């Protein structure tokens, strides 16, 4: 997925420019770009010993690496000297200790998570230079309902982060269904049970709401809603009572498109499904981190994409991280 953002003049966005000198849409895009540039993202497909290559999702966009971008990665081998890293689409750069020195042999250990920050053309290894200073992260992804089991021996003060998407709603005869909401919550490990039931919200059938996703009875991500009378299906909202959204904030699902209209975009929540008029489909709404809404007559994409007109929505998802 490309690390790209929309602005107030982009088509299909529900936050068009309003006001001067900086329109609401352009301000939204600028702040979202700042969020991308200052987030810590995990690297995937890591390979190599001293010359490491890796991918990142979302991909780095055309403006490239910028200072303060941070990444997590797990090396696949013990380094035997200085280390370089190439993230797909970016130039090779050295990984250095916090004092600017080259990594010594054995600094990187397989199976251990390290955090690095890009600064002035190099990646800086955070914290102490020894492998023992790195942070261990465990992660579980649930595409279907199941049970999360807290690992035996987990200390009381570790952090459990839960990220969830509700199911996308199905479309109606001419309008798209709303995308499922996104919710993130964190808990101390001592405050969660040794097992927590996970329910994945189902994608809604035609004319049917998406299911709610839950982590035990602690947190819920609400499903999108179906359209009514040709009106757009509201996106799932992040509020405690599942208030409906229209993609107007970072967390809610995009609203479905009405008769012949495109679906609403989402950021973290699923995109809304596209409508149709006669036999002509309209596009579904895109989502940056959730699933895209289906075009008219097409199903939504997981997690949480709303179905296009006469099509089903996509199921939700849960990701649990233990830090």
C-alpha positions, 0 to 999 in steps of 0.5 A: 500500500502506498504511503500517500495522502489526499488533500482538499482538492482530491476527488472522492474525499469527504473533507474538501477545502473550507476556509482560508488561507489553508483549506480544511482539506489541505490542513487535514492532508498536512497533518496526516502526512506529519502523522506518517512521517513521525510514526513507528512502523514495522519492517517486513521481509527482512533479510541479510546479515550486514547488508539488510533489505526490508519492506514497509507498509505503507510504502515510502512516498515520493518525498522519501525518508525524512528525519524522525521517521522510525521503524521496528525490525527483527534481524534474521542473522547476527551481524558480523560488522557494520550494517546498512539497511535498504528499505524498498524504494529508498537509498541504502543507509548505515545503521549506527549506534546512538553516538554515531559509531559503527555497530560492532559484531554481535550487536544485532541478534535474530528474534529480537525487535530493534527500533531505529530512527532516520536522522541526517542520512543514517538510521540511529539504533535507539537506546543502549548499543547492546542487544539486551536493551531492545524491546521484545514485541509479540503480535497476533492477527485474527482474521476469524473469531477465536481466543487470545491467550496471554503468554505464560510468565507475562509480567504485570507491567507490559502493554497490550495494544488491541487494534480492531475493525468492525465489519462493513455493511452490505449495499442496497439496490442502488446505494453502497454500505458503510465501512466498519469503524476502527478502534485502538485500545491499550491495557496493562498486561495485569488488567487483561485475563489469561484468555480473551474471546475475540469476535470478528464482525461479519461482513453484512449481506445485501441490505444488512449491517456489518457485525461488531468486532470485540476483544472480550467485553473490553472494547468494541469496533462497530460495523457499518450500516446499510443504506435506506431508501437509496440514501448512503449507508452510514459508516461505523462510528468509534463512539461508545454507543456506535454512533454512525460516522461518515469518514469525517474523522480518522476512526469512523468508516466511510459512508456508502455512496447514494444512488449513482454516487461514489463511496466515502473514503476512510483513514483507519476505518473501512471505505464506504461502498459505491452506489450505482445508477441503472447498470453503471457502478460508481467507485467505492471509497478508499481507506488508508489503513482499512479495507477499501469499499467495493464499487457498485455491484462489488464486495468490500475488501477486508478489513471493514470495507463496505459493499457496493450496491447489491454486494456484501461488505467485508469482515473485520479484523483484530491485531493484538500486540504485547510490548 
